[in-house]
Amino acid sequence: MRAMIRSDLFRNFVGGFLLGAAALVALSPADGTDTLKAKIEAIYKA
């Protein structure tokens, strides 16, 4: 297990995942979240 965590493949995968998650948060439009919340609430109320 320790060897897997220290491997370059694992490190690159985790680094890419974190970079992608940060990019999604940073680049998501703030005004679109209200519309998305309204659509989700409408689905659950139906």
N, C-alpha and C positions, 0 to 999 in steps of 0.2 A: 504494500500500500504506500509506503514511504517513497519507494522508487517511482511509482506512478505520479505522485504529487510533485516530485522534483523533475519530472520529464519535461522537455521542451514542448511536446505536443499538448500536454495538459495545460501548461502555463500559457501557451499561445491561445488555446481554446477559451480558457477562462478570461484572459485579457481581452479577446475579441468580443466575448459575450458582454463583459462589463462596459466596454467602449460602445457597443451597439445599444445597450440599455441607456447609457448616459446620453447618447445622441437622440434616442427616441424622446426622452424627457426634455432635452434642451430644444429640440426642433419641432415639437408638437405645438400646434397653434393654440393659444390660450382661449380665444373666443369660440373655438369649435367644441370645447368641453361642455358648455351649457347645452348645446343642441344634442350632444351625445348623451348627457345625463337625462334630458327630457325623453329621448327615445327609449332609453333603458327603463326609466320609470313607467313609461306607457306600456311597455311589454309586460312588466310585472303586475301592473294594475289590471290588465285585460284578463 
